[in-house]
């Protein structure tokens, strides 16, 4: 099933015609048609132009834009335009602006200036969404709704009195009684016992470390509060235009929002991704977030924004060298995207993003950028048959947002150096290098489909989650500092790994974090040594537990580092190289094994080979078939030019 009614792979970008005189629009749509653009995201920041005064709408200009797009075969990802409130709303209701943890109310003059809990903002946003849906629900250009924009980009949290009220209501719903809240938050520590919900406040700046239980619930609340705001607009849209899918653009692997929950609340997953062209490893990290996007709903997703070349918000904004825009776009498709879109269509002449690259650069149609746009449009047309196809992964990487929030809470952990993204990448990168497909999964999903389930870290692990992990039928690998606390951030009885104790057959006697730069030697049972950094543990294994690696030298000399009970492996440290563990657990999981720097990804009947290096590479094809990009038959050894790609339609039944 396709994501929208537009066939093939979507191609296009954010289009901000309100920043241009109307004479330019005709050229825009003519060039869009020339480039093969099929979708444009419109009106994201247009509230102040669509409703210049309270209740007085000016839709005429947007009518003309949508008509023009439609006449040129371009569908609209139409925003509800609520990503920035108009000046009059802020003037009439200054309380819609967010307040920071120090109590400072932020000012108008940028974007996303709203308190997620503000009823006034919500009411006005829903009213505008309703007006948009009523006006454009029947417009032939309308293909999908784009609610808000990158929630939590600038505004994740607000500490104003309204947010405090909302937080208290959320806590009441979660705990019922203040006694239950006291128990969950452990308020007997440092004298924080509450006698009524009205005494509870958001975790504003305090003299010392803030209660971690309160912080964890605040993270949950902030994700939920923004989700409520999104859902209020979504419900209105669904009521008026039930057949138009609703999305909001995610921000890859974002700490602030629990995308497992968010994805369930939208019709299709879309993402914005901006790998740094100057970082030679960024294609691996971005592949991880693309796999997350595909896993959120276990179906194709849409790359809704990416940069044709440089962005404008890093300290130094490296352009994408020739071939990279195309390669990165094909990479998204390989990982399940049913379209590639950009920020933005025409490069701005003013505003904070005037130096951000665009599909149509300042220099117009004589630029390298424009040639790249034309080339990519043509390539995506050739790949139309890939749209809608599924990825089959036999390996799952498990993580959950509240565990992430607990793990990275400030100030009260054994070490602040355990960062979830790094822990995920330590496993993902070697799997990716072998060309093994990986799904991401939340800890409470049924994991019985997978031959190998890897949990890089599950600091917060509930009894139910432990049950789900115990039900894994394939190999299970659990990383360090897992099973430490329950859903209230309270240490499990007997210490780590808490509810995973019997499954893994080990107890953690003491956490043994390493100072920055220090390493600990590890000797693998099969021979060979490796190194751990950042984190080690003093383990007490049960008698029937096999020791697969031991610490060698240092304080933990001779103690187990990696253990195994049945098909459950526990890795108590951050290994520099997890190859020995992977070699043991991967068994017959199919691996394509491309040369270093070449990415090999199967999607349905198609094999993508992506050369991320600046040298030519040779790959021995595991299948024969037709390269859709060059329309030639390939078999045996293929040569990939630097930053070039092959998309093979595999012949025969595989
Ligand atoms: C995000 C936003 C866009 C724009 C780009 C710039 O994708 O959604 O509005 O700011 O970043 O990279």
Boltz pocket constraint, residues with backbone or C-beta under 6 A from the ligand:
constraints:
  - pocket:
      binder: B
      contacts: [[A, 149], [A, 150], [A, 272], [A, 274], [A, 305], [A, 307], [A, 311], [A, 312], [A, 343], [A, 353], [A, 356]]
      max_distance: 6.0
